[in-house]
């Protein structure tokens, strides 16, 4: 399999996972159930799911009042974007 295809499949998978984690955590919060740890939500973003995490935050209106998420998720995305640009144009 082409390496670009593998990276694209991984990117889609991790972003979908991060999006789902936000939705699941919001659902659990509403029902007063056991929650997904914040470090897990951030880890999914750090592993490449920052877009999915931010979309999940907006879609489910989850963690949008927490400064660590409001600022942290876009910072993770900007860092990842800078890495991609660096590796493309180096």
N, C-alpha and C positions, 0 to 999 in steps of 0.2 A: 504494500500500500504506500502511496506517495506520502512523504513526511508532512506536506502541507495539508493533505486530507486528514491525517491523524490529528494534527494540531487543531484543525477546524472542528472535527468531531469532538475533541476534548473541550474546546472552547464552548460549543453548544451545550454539551453535557454539564459542565461545571456552572454555567450561567443558569441553566434550567434548574439545577439542584439548588443554587443559592436563592433563586426566585421562590421555589417551593418551600425551602426552609423558612423564609420570611412569612409565607402564607400559613404554614403549619404552626409556627410560633404564635402568630396573631390569633389563630383559632384556639390554641391552647390557653392563651391569655384570657380570652373571652370566657372560656369555660372553667377557669380557675384550675387548670391541670398543670402537670409537670411541664416546665418550659425548656426550650432549647437554650443551652448556655450562650451568652453573648460572644464568648471566644469562638464558638463553633460558627456563628454567623459571620464573624470577622474572618475566620480561617477560610470559609468558602469564598469570600471576596478576595482574599490574598492569593488564593490558589487559581485565580483567574475569573472568578464569578462576580466581579464588582458591578458590572452592568446589570446582571440579573438581580443582585442584591438591591441596587438602587431602584430598579423597576418594581421589585417586590415591596420596598418601603413605600413607594408612591401608590401602587395598586391597592395594597392592603392597609394603607395609612398606619404603618407599623414602625416604631422606633424613630418617627420623624421629629419628636420633641427632644430626643436625646442628642446633645451636642456631639458626643463621641461618634454617633452614627451619621448625623447631618454633615459633619466635617470630615470624619474618617473615611467614609465610603468614597466620596469624590476624590480625596487625596490618594487613596489606593488606586483608583481608576487613572488619575493623572500620572502617577508613577508608572503604572503598567503601560499606558500609552507612550510615555517617554521611552520606556524600554523597547517597545515595538519599533518606534521610529528610529531609535539608535541602531537596532540590529538590521533594519531595512537599509538604512543609508550609510552604514559604516564601511 
